[in-house]
Amino acid sequence: MIDDILTIFKKYNIEINDNQAEQFDKYYNLLIEYNAKFNLTTIINRKDCLIKHFIDSVLPYKDMLNTKSICDIGSGAGFPGIPLKILLGDNTKIVLVDSLNKRVNFLNTVIKELSLNNIEAIHARAEDLSQNYRGYFDIIVSRAVAGLPTLLEYTIPFVKVNGYFIGYKSDVREEIINSANALKVLNSSIEKIDKYMLENEMLRNIIFVKKKKSTELKYPRKMNKPRLSPL
């Protein structure tokens, strides 16, 4: 049954076709099946999942329509990377990164079962990606991973100059204040913040951070320093 998916996406002015709705339906069913084994999410009610995971993940997709490469850092159960892939299609390469192998195995199952192309899941920590992906991506996204100063250090080094980190946040006022030094050190600036209100008055801030110049090679720091001692 996909009628509820089509209805909810239309409510948020997001047009999807029947095939995409079927992919979201299959994704939800896989999430519920594997959640019993791996505890992937606490949100299991179907409507809540459609809004708080799927809709939330794709809120900024119109800003990514012509993007060639996106990386989802700390992808977890695939949010926002897999919903974005469903909407953006084959022309956008998406890399999903997570530090837990069991979640990466789940992501690979979803990729296979949904017949998604030009997407891969990598078992790695963000600070270990620099060998292959430094300055590689047009956009990096991250949702519910860490505070903004920490996220900036994890993500900005892998963004191309003039590319973007796009962060999903609820209340951002204090985090933005605390990110002033990180933005300066990482040669980046906040370009805009789009605000959305989901059902049940759930506020979502989508933060667009533009990388202006290349990042010093020492970032991101290893040994969990971005979390333990944010810039």
Number of C-alpha atoms within 10 A of each C-alpha: 9 15 11 14 23 19 14 15 18 12 10 13 10 16 12 15 9 12 12 19 20 17 19 21 20 16 21 19 14 16 23 17 11 16 17 10 9 13 12 18 15 8 15 15 10 15 14 14 17 21 18 16 19 23 21 22 22 22 21 19 16 12 9 16 14 11 18 15 19 25 28 27 27 26 27 24 24 30 22 27 28 27 21 24 23 19 19 20 16 14 14 20 18 27 21 27 26 22 16 15 13 16 23 23 14 21 24 19 15 21 20 11 13 20 9 17 16 14 20 16 23 20 16 17 16 22 20 13 16 15 7 9 14 17 18 18 25 19 27 27 24 25 22 15 15 15 17 23 22 21 25 25 25 26 28 29 30 30 25 23 20 14 23 27 29 23 22 24 21 13 11 17 8 9 13 16 11 16 20 15 13 20 22 11 13 22 18 24 18 17 11 13 17 12 14 17 11 14 10 7 8 12 13 20 18 20 23 22 23 23 26 15 13 18 22 11 10 8 18 26 17 14 9 13 14 21 17 9 10 19 19
